[in-house]
Amino acid sequence: MVAVTPAAFETAGEAERGFDGLRAGAAGLTARITHVRDGIGWIWVVPGSRGLPEVRSSRAYERYATCQNAFRRFVVLLAKQPARELPERAVPLRRPDGR
């Protein structure tokens, strides 16, 4: 597991559409690297609409530079994912209501 999302999806199809929307915008993703609140380490967070996290690292990294490299690897892996044929067009990972 490379990253997690705080969004909850009701169906697998919704989750796939969210992932496809994230994949489609992989080249333009930027991360905010921040220190973990409780503990030691760094995490990367891709801010979404209204500054809420859209996706973040699945774990904390001991070094800032390691965290940066992990985000770069995430973007490369995401961009390599093939587009999926979905019944509806891809939508942003976060729902319009912020959940």
C-alpha positions in Angstrom: 0.0 0.0 0.0 1.4 3.3 -1.1 -1.3 5.8 -0.1 -4.6 6.1 1.6 -7.6 8.4 1.2 -9.8 9.8 4.0 -12.8 9.6 1.7 -15.3 6.8 2.2 -17.0 5.3 -0.9 -20.3 3.4 -0.9 -19.4 1.1 -3.8 -16.4 -0.3 -5.5 -17.4 1.6 -8.6 -17.3 4.9 -6.8 -13.8 4.1 -5.5 -12.6 3.1 -8.9 -13.9 6.4 -10.4 -12.2 8.3 -7.7 -8.9 6.5 -8.3 -9.3 7.1 -12.1 -9.8 10.8 -11.4 -6.6 10.9 -9.3 -4.7 8.9 -11.9 -5.8 11.3 -14.7 -4.4 14.3 -12.8 -1.2 12.5 -11.6 1.2 14.8 -13.5 -0.2 17.9 -11.8 -0.2 16.6 -8.2 1.7 18.4 -5.6 2.2 17.4 -2.0 2.6 19.1 1.3 5.1 17.4 3.5 4.4 17.8 7.1 5.7 16.4 10.4 3.5 13.8 12.1 1.5 15.2 15.0 1.8 12.3 17.3 5.2 10.6 16.9 8.3 10.9 14.9 8.4 11.2 11.1 7.1 12.9 8.0 4.1 12.3 5.8 3.1 13.7 2.4 -0.4 14.9 1.8 -2.1 16.0 -1.5 -4.5 18.7 -0.6 -7.8 18.6 -2.4 -10.7 21.1 -2.6 -11.0 23.4 0.4 -7.6 22.3 1.7 -8.9 18.9 2.8 -6.6 15.9 2.2 -7.3 14.1 -1.0 -4.7 11.4 -0.5 -1.8 10.9 1.9 1.1 8.6 2.5 0.2 5.3 4.1 2.9 5.6 6.7 5.3 8.1 8.3 8.9 8.4 7.0 11.9 8.9 9.3 13.6 11.4 7.0 12.1 14.4 5.1 14.0 13.5 1.9 12.7 9.9 2.1 9.2 11.2 2.3 9.8 13.4 -0.8 11.1 10.5 -2.7 8.1 8.3 -1.6 5.8 11.0 -3.0 7.7 11.1 -6.3 7.5 7.3 -6.6 3.7 7.5 -5.9 3.2 9.9 -8.7 5.2 7.7 -11.1 3.3 4.6 -10.1 0.0 6.4 -10.4 0.8 7.7 -13.9 1.7 4.2 -15.1 -1.7 2.8 -14.2 -3.8 2.2 -17.3 -7.0 4.0 -17.8 -10.0 1.9 -16.9 -13.2 1.7 -18.8 -15.8 3.0 -16.4 -19.5 3.2 -16.8 -19.5 6.9 -15.8 -16.8 9.6 -16.3 -14.0 9.9 -13.8 -14.7 12.2 -10.9 -12.5 13.8 -8.3 -11.5 11.6 -5.4 -13.3 13.7 -2.8 -17.1 14.0 -3.0 -18.6 17.5 -3.5 -20.0 17.4 0.1 -16.4 17.1 1.4 -16.7 13.5 2.6 
